[in-house]
Amino acid sequence: MSVNLGSGGSYSRGSGRSGAFARRRSYGAMAEINVTNLVDVMLVLLIIFMISAPLLQSGIEVKLPKSASTAVNPEEDGVIVSIDSKGGIFIGDTWARLENFEDQLKGELQKISSESVFLRADSLVSYGIVVDVISRLKSAGIANLGLITEPLDSRSQRKKNAGKR
C-alpha cells in the first residue's frame, strides 16, 4: 500500500503483498447444525399438517343432523357410507350407484376386514333415500350399522330441557 505524501516520496506500509493475496483463510467443515432454520421448517410443516389433517377425513360435504345420543367408539373400524344433500351415495370417498351398491360395499368391507358400517346422511336428504340405503345395507347382510350425527350444543340442550318444565 502506498500513500502519496505530495513531495514526490512514497510511503509504504505492510508486508508488500498485494491486497488480494495478503491473507489466505482456510475454511474447515462446520460441525454444528443451524437449529434456527430447522425449527422454522418444522413449524411450517406442523402448520401445514394441522390445516390439512381435517380435510383428509372425508371429502364429501354433509351437514349432519344433531342428536343428543352418545358417541360411537372411535376405535372401531368400519366403512363410512355418506349421502350428500343432492342424494349422491358414497362408499368412503367413492361415488356409488344404487345398482351395484351392495357389491361395492362388500368389496370395501373385505379390504378392511370389518363388518361395521357407519352412515352419514345430510340433514336435508329425503327420508326415502336414507331408508332405501339402510334397506340395501340390511339386504347386504350388515348387522352392525351406526348412524353418525353431530352432538347438540349446550344452549339448545338447555332450551329443550327448559321447555319440558
N, C-alpha and C positions, 0 to 999 in steps of 0.2 A: 504494500500500500504506500503510495507516495502522496505527499501533500506539497503543493507549490507554495513557497513562502514569499514569492514575489521578487526575490532578489536573484533569481536565476538558479538558486540552490534547490535541492530537493531533500525532503526529509522522509525517510523510510522507516516503517515500523513493522514489526512482526518477523516472522521467520523467513520471509522471502518467498514462501509458497503462494501460488495464486489462490483466490477465494474458493474456487470450486473444489480444489484438492487439498484444502487446508486440513480438514478433519475427515476421517472415514469413520462412519458409525456402523457398527455391526448390530443387526437386529437378530435376536435369538427367538426361539419358539416361546410363545406366551403360554404358561401353564395354568392360567386362570380362565374361568368361564364368566362371560359377562352376564350376570344374573338379571340385571335390569331388563335387557332385551328378552330374555327367556320368560320372565314374569309377564311382560307386556303381551307376548304372543300367547301365552297360556290363558291370560284373562280374556283376550279376544276370542279364543276358541271356546272358552267356557260360556261366554255370552252367546255365541252362535249356537251352541248346543242347547242352551236354555231356551232360546227362542224357537228353535226348530223341533225340539222334542215333542211339544204338544201337537204340532202339526202332523207328526208321523203317526199319531194314534189311529186316526181314521180320516180319510179324505172325503167322506160323504157328510154333507151338511144336513143335520137332523135336529129339529127343535123338539126335544123330548118333553113329554107331559110330566107334570110334577106329582109326586106321591109322598105320603108320609110313611111308606113301608121301610123295612130295614134293608141295609145294604147287603149285596151279594158278596160272598167270599172272594176277595180279589186274587187269591192264589189258584182258583180254579181256571183251567184252560178250557177253551171251547171256541166254537165257530160263532162269529158275530154276523147275524143277518140284519140288514138295515133296509128300511123302507123310507125313501125321501118324500118330500112334500108333494111331488108330482106322481107318486105311486111307483117309482122305479125301485126294483128289488135288487139288493147287492148281497153277495156272499163274501164276507171280508171286504175287500175293496173292488171286487169284480162284479160287473153288472150281470144279472141272470134273467133269462126268460122263464116264464111260468111253465112252458112246455118241457124244459129239461132241468127244472129247479131241483128235483129230487136227486137226479144223477150228479149234478154239480155239488150238491150238499154232501152226498155220500163220499165223493172224491175228496172234498176238503176235510171231512171227518177222519178219513183214512190217513191223510197227510199228517195230521197232528195226533192221531190215535186217541180221540176223545169221543165221548158220547153226549157232551153238553152243547146246547145251542142257546145263544143269547139274542133276543130280538130287540132291536132299536127301531121304533117307528115314530115318525114325525107326528106331532100332536094335531096337525091339520089333515092327516091322511084319513080317507074314508074308512069307517069301521069294517065295511065289507072286505076291503083289501087285506086288512090285518087278519080277519077271521079266515080268509082264503089261505093266507100264508101259514097260519097256525094249523089249519087242517091238513095242508100239504106236509108240514113238519111231522105231524102225528102219523100220517099215512106212510111217511118215510121211516117210521119206527123210532122217532125221537121221543124218549121218555123224560129226559131232563131238559126242560125248557125254562129259561129265565127271561123275564121282561125287564129291560133297562129303562129306568126313569130318572128324573132329577129330583133331589130332595126338596121339600118345601122350605122356604126361608122362614126364619123365626117370626117375622112380623105377620106373615099371612097365617102361620100356625096359631099365633096368639089371637088374631081376629076371628079365626074359625072357632077356637075354644071359647072366646067371649060371646059369640053368637049362640052358643049352646046353653048359656046360663039363663 
